[in-house]
Amino acid sequence: MTSALFVVSEEGYWGEECVEPLTTLSDADVEITVATPSGSPPVIDERSIDPEMVGEETAERVEEVHENDERLNDPVPVASVDAEEYDALVLPGGHGTVWDVNQDQHVRDLLRDTVENGDKALVVCHAVGVLAFTWMSDGSRIAEGREVTGFPNEQEAEIVDEYGRMGDGRKLPYLVEDEVVAAGGDWDAELDQETSVKVAGDLITGRGPESSADAARTLLEELGIEHEQAA
């Protein structure tokens, strides 16, 4: 059976970016394990279950999965898992990832090993920032020369104030786009398109919530799983 490891933020993951791939892969009979940096249950960004922000249907669906999915409620510590045990690695986004997932050495090691093993990695939205901090075994950065999409500066500017602070008072330590470009990534968030998904070898990136479904389907394609299995 095909297997996937999800690494989800404890500082605030964006609901749809986790739930869409989680349910899509589950419907395709992919065996899923959820990990978090410390092994505590992931924390959802409350904005991603606000009906006024994401719509009632999405808010209800995401909240139901967040509260009731046993895999999300009982994760394993990321340091306890081995990339070789999985066919795919999924890193959902959310602002919280800039503080924990992207900065976690064990996550970076998992990402490096996944790609070097020839398995598939799907990284979405703010989690794409991890590419700027992940080095391959040959000393190159994983972002170098790869086509990449993710959460763009243009959209971030609509969220943070002039000092880089979010509504909850936390200051973003970096901008995803800036860091990935500095690390050699070929960045294109395709802001003229409704969704944006890039495939660069065994690495798949998605721009944000609106790209989650396309990203999940793309991962299934890359794994050789027919879409009908995810219906």
C-alpha positions in Angstrom: 0.0 0.0 0.0 1.2 3.5 -0.8 2.0 5.5 2.3 2.4 9.2 3.0 3.8 11.2 6.0 2.2 14.5 6.8 4.1 17.0 9.0 1.7 19.5 10.4 2.4 22.7 12.4 1.8 23.1 16.1 2.0 26.9 15.7 -0.9 27.2 13.3 -1.6 25.2 10.1 -4.1 26.4 7.5 -7.0 23.9 7.6 -7.7 23.4 3.9 -4.1 23.0 3.0 -3.9 19.9 5.3 -7.4 18.6 5.1 -7.7 18.6 1.3 -4.6 16.4 0.7 -5.4 14.3 3.8 -8.9 13.4 2.6 -7.9 13.1 -1.1 -5.1 10.7 -0.4 -7.2 8.8 2.2 -9.9 8.3 -0.4 -7.2 6.9 -2.8 -6.4 4.3 -0.1 -3.0 5.9 0.7 -2.0 5.0 4.3 -1.3 8.2 6.2 0.8 9.0 9.3 0.7 12.4 10.8 3.7 13.9 12.6 4.3 17.2 14.3 7.6 18.7 15.5 7.1 17.7 19.2 4.5 15.0 18.8 1.7 17.2 20.3 -1.5 17.6 18.3 -1.3 20.2 15.6 -2.9 23.6 16.1 -5.2 25.0 13.5 -5.1 28.7 12.4 -8.6 29.9 13.6 -8.9 32.1 10.5 -9.0 28.9 8.4 -12.2 27.8 10.1 -13.8 31.2 10.1 -16.9 31.0 7.8 -16.6 34.7 7.0 -13.1 34.1 5.6 -13.3 30.6 4.0 -17.1 30.0 3.6 -19.4 28.0 5.7 -18.9 24.7 3.8 -15.1 24.8 4.0 -15.1 25.9 7.6 -17.4 23.1 8.7 -15.6 20.4 6.7 -12.2 21.5 7.9 -13.2 21.8 11.5 -14.8 18.4 11.5 -11.7 16.7 10.2 -9.4 18.7 12.6 -11.4 17.7 15.6 -12.2 14.1 14.7 -9.5 12.6 12.6 -7.6 10.2 14.8 -4.3 10.7 12.9 -4.4 14.4 13.5 -5.3 14.0 17.1 -2.5 11.4 17.8 0.6 12.4 15.8 4.1 11.1 16.3 7.2 13.2 16.9 8.8 14.1 13.6 12.2 13.0 15.0 10.9 9.4 15.3 10.1 8.8 11.7 12.2 7.7 8.7 11.7 8.9 5.2 12.4 5.5 3.8 9.2 4.2 5.3 7.0 6.4 3.1 6.3 7.0 -0.5 5.5 10.6 -0.1 6.0 13.5 2.3 3.4 16.2 2.6 4.0 19.6 4.3 0.8 21.6 4.6 1.2 25.4 5.0 -0.1 28.0 7.3 1.8 30.9 8.9 2.7 28.7 11.8 5.1 26.7 9.7 7.5 29.7 9.6 8.1 29.2 13.3 8.3 25.4 13.6 8.1 23.1 10.6 10.4 25.2 8.3 12.9 25.6 11.1 13.0 22.0 12.2 16.2 20.1 11.3 14.4 16.8 11.3 11.8 18.1 8.8 14.6 19.3 6.5 16.3 16.0 6.8 13.0 14.2 5.9 12.6 16.5 2.9 16.1 15.9 1.7 15.9 12.2 2.1 12.5 12.0 0.4 13.7 13.7 -2.7 17.1 11.9 -2.8 15.3 8.6 -2.4 13.3 9.3 -5.5 10.0 9.6 -3.5 7.6 12.4 -3.7 7.3 15.6 -1.6 4.4 18.0 -1.7 5.0 21.3 0.0 2.2 24.0 0.2 2.0 27.7 0.9 4.1 29.0 3.8 5.7 25.6 4.2 7.5 26.2 0.9 9.9 28.3 3.0 11.5 25.1 4.2 13.1 24.9 0.8 15.3 27.8 1.6 16.8 26.0 4.6 17.2 22.5 3.2 20.5 21.3 1.9 21.1 18.3 -0.3 23.8 15.8 0.5 26.0 17.3 -2.2 26.0 20.7 -0.5 23.5 22.3 -2.9 20.2 23.8 -1.7 17.1 21.8 -2.6 15.5 25.0 -4.1 18.4 25.6 -6.5 17.2 25.6 -10.1 13.8 24.2 -9.3 10.5 25.8 -10.5 8.7 26.7 -7.3 5.4 28.3 -6.2 4.2 29.2 -2.8 2.8 32.0 -0.7 3.9 35.3 -2.4 5.0 38.6 -1.0 2.1 40.4 -2.8 -0.4 38.4 -0.7 1.6 38.6 2.5 1.6 42.4 2.2 -2.2 42.3 2.6 -1.9 40.4 5.9 1.0 42.0 7.8 1.5 45.6 8.8 4.3 47.9 7.9 6.5 46.3 10.6 5.8 42.7 9.4 3.4 42.0 12.3 0.3 39.8 11.9 -3.1 40.5 13.4 -2.2 38.5 16.5 0.9 40.6 17.1 3.5 38.0 16.0 6.1 39.3 13.6 7.0 37.2 10.7 10.7 36.3 10.8 11.0 36.1 7.0 9.0 36.2 3.8 8.7 32.8 2.0 9.2 34.2 -1.5 12.3 36.2 -0.6 14.0 33.3 1.2 13.3 30.8 -1.6 14.5 33.1 -4.3 17.7 33.9 -2.3 18.2 30.1 -2.1 18.1 29.8 -5.9 14.5 28.8 -6.5 12.9 29.7 -9.8 9.8 31.4 -8.2 6.5 31.9 -10.0 3.3 32.0 -7.9 1.3 32.5 -11.1 -0.9 35.2 -9.6 -2.8 35.5 -12.8 -4.1 32.0 -12.4 -6.7 30.6 -9.9 -4.4 27.9 -8.8 -0.7 27.3 -9.0 1.1 23.9 -8.7 4.6 23.2 -9.8 6.4 19.9 -10.4 10.2 19.9 -10.3 11.4 16.4 -10.3 10.2 14.7 -7.2 9.2 18.0 -5.6 5.7 19.4 -5.9 4.8 22.9 -4.6 1.4 24.6 -4.3 0.7 28.3 -3.8 -2.0 28.2 -1.1 -5.5 27.0 0.0 -7.0 27.5 -3.4 -4.4 25.2 -4.9 -4.7 22.4 -2.3 -7.1 20.2 -4.4 -4.9 20.5 -7.5 -1.8 19.9 -5.5 -3.3 16.7 -4.0 -4.4 15.4 -7.4 -1.0 16.2 -8.8 0.6 14.2 -6.0 -1.6 11.2 -6.8 -0.6 11.5 -10.5 3.1 11.5 -9.5 2.5 8.5 -7.3 0.9 6.7 -10.3 -2.5 6.5 -8.6 -5.6 7.0 -10.8 -7.8 9.9 -9.9 -10.9 7.7 -9.8 -9.5 6.1 -6.6 -9.8 9.5 -5.0 -13.4 10.1 -6.0 
